[in-house]
Amino acid sequence: MELLSTVRSEGADLALLAAELDIPTVAGLQHQGDVSVLPAAMAEADHRTPATPVPAAGVAVVRGEAGGHTHLLLASGDVRYDARDGAADDITLGSLVVGDGATAWLDHPEHGNTGIAPGRYVLRRKRELAPRVLDPGARRKREQARKLARKQEARERAAREEAAREQAWSAPVRFVAD
């Protein structure tokens, strides 16, 4: 798989290279590895109008920690991106605007390239969640609490049914003559 970042050279038109590599350009929600590209309408509260043009060398959206595989944002035309300086647990990476007639690409050695059509977007990191590991004591307590809740619910249901039966039996009975 060839990547835009490996075949581009100074002054090369990325749009022509992308056409040769047959990279799809998408205007909607898309994912590339651990990066999500959301249309701003889906994350309006997180979108800030960016002012910084994406340079020819691209912008590292997420730097690879272990293997050095970086998600690189590349552009052809008027593409602006501002990274979000947020808290460490903030999953929003930044805001992106791809101007009319322009295209942006996310480039990654393992995931290939994805094209981003004109529009407003929010880039987010996907959060990986590890399964909760419970020690046997915690698991036993959780099961006991569930069993107790089921017993309590059964008692309450039986009490409601008994009250309904008593109400039905205590209703006045009228005899009607023929």
N, C-alpha and C positions, 0 to 999 in steps of 0.2 A: 504494500500500500504506500503510495507516495503522498506526502503531505505538502501543503502549501509552504510551510516554513522551511522545508528542505529543498524545494525546487525554485523558490523565488530568488531573484537577484536584484541588485540595485536598478531602479528604473523599470522593473518588470511590471506589467499590468496584471494585478492579481485577478481581475475579472476574467481575463483571457485564460490565465492558468487554471482557474477554477472550472471554466467551461471545458477545458481539455481533460481535467481530472473527473469531470461529471459529478460535481458536488451538489447535492440538492440544496435549494434555498427555501427555508420554511418561514412563514409569518406567524405561526402559532406557537404553542407550548412545545418545547423540545428539551431533551436532556443529552448531555455528553458526559459520561462517567459520573463524577460527583458534582457536576455543575448543571443547574437548570436555568433555562432561559424562559422567563414568563412574560407574556404581553403585559404592559403596564396596567391594562384594565383589570387584570387578575390580581394585581398587587399595588394598587394605586397609592396606598399609604406609604409604601417603601420607595416609590419613584421620586427622584429629584432630577430636574432637568440638568443634564451634564453639559459642561462647557469645554472640556478638554478634548481636542481632536486626537484620534488614535494615530500615532506616528507610523511611518512606513515599516519600522522594525517590529511593530505590534506592542501590545500591552500584556503583561503576565497577569491573568485574572486570578489564577490559583497556581502557586509554585509547588512542584512536586517535592515532598519532604524527603522521602527515602531514595527513590530512583531518579529524581531530577526531572520527571515528566511534568512539564508545565502546561496548563491550559492557556494558550496564547490567543489573544483577540487580535485579528488582522482586519484590515479595512481597504475597501476600494471606494473612493468618493467621500462624501461628507458623513463621517461616522464619529460620534462623540461618546466618550465613556468617562465617568468619574467613579473611582473606587469609593466605597463607603468605609469610613473609619469608625467602626462601631465596637461594641463590647466583644470580648473573645467568644461568647456564646451566640453572637448575632450571626444568623445564616445568610443575611443579605450581603452580597459582595459589592454591588454597585448598580448604577443606572446607565442605560445605553440608549442612544437615539441613533437610528440609521436613517439618513436623509433620503429623499426621493431620488431614485436612480442609483443609489449606493447599495453596497452589500457589505456585511461584516461576516467574518468566519471565526469559529472557534477551532483551534488546531491543537491536536494532542497525539503523541506518538502511538498510544495504545487504542484510542477511540477514533482516530481519523479526523476528518473535517466535517463540520456542519455549517451550512450557510444560513445567515439571518437576513431576512428581507426587510425593506424599509418599514419603520415603525418605532414605537417606544417600548422599552423592555426593562425588566429588573432581572439581574443575574443573582442567583442564590446558590449556596453550597447545599448539597443534600446532606442530611444528618443521618449517620448510621447509628442504629440502635442495637446494642447487644442484648440478647435475651437475659432476663433477670435470673440470677442463680440464687436459689433459696436453700438454706441449710435445712436439714431434716427437721429440726425443732420448729423453724418458722413455717415450714410446709404443714407440719402437724397442727400447729396453732391455727393456720388458715383454714384447714379442713374442719377443725372443731368449730370454728366460728361459723362456717357455712352450714354445718349440721345443726347447730343451735338456732340459726336464723330460719332454717327449713322447719324445725320443730315449732318455733314460735309462730310462724306463718300458718302451720297446720292447726295449732290451738286456736288462733284468731278466726280462721275459717270455720272451724267447728262451732265456736261460740256464736258467730253470725248465723250459721244455719240453725242452731238451737233457738236463737231469739226469733228467727223467722217462723219456725214451727210453733213456738208458744204463741206468737201473735196470731197465727192462723187459727189455732185452737181456741183462743180467747175471743175471737170475733163473735159478735152477737148472732144468734140463729133466729130467724123468723119463720114461723109456720104460717102458711097461707091456706085458708079454707078453700075447698073446691067450689 
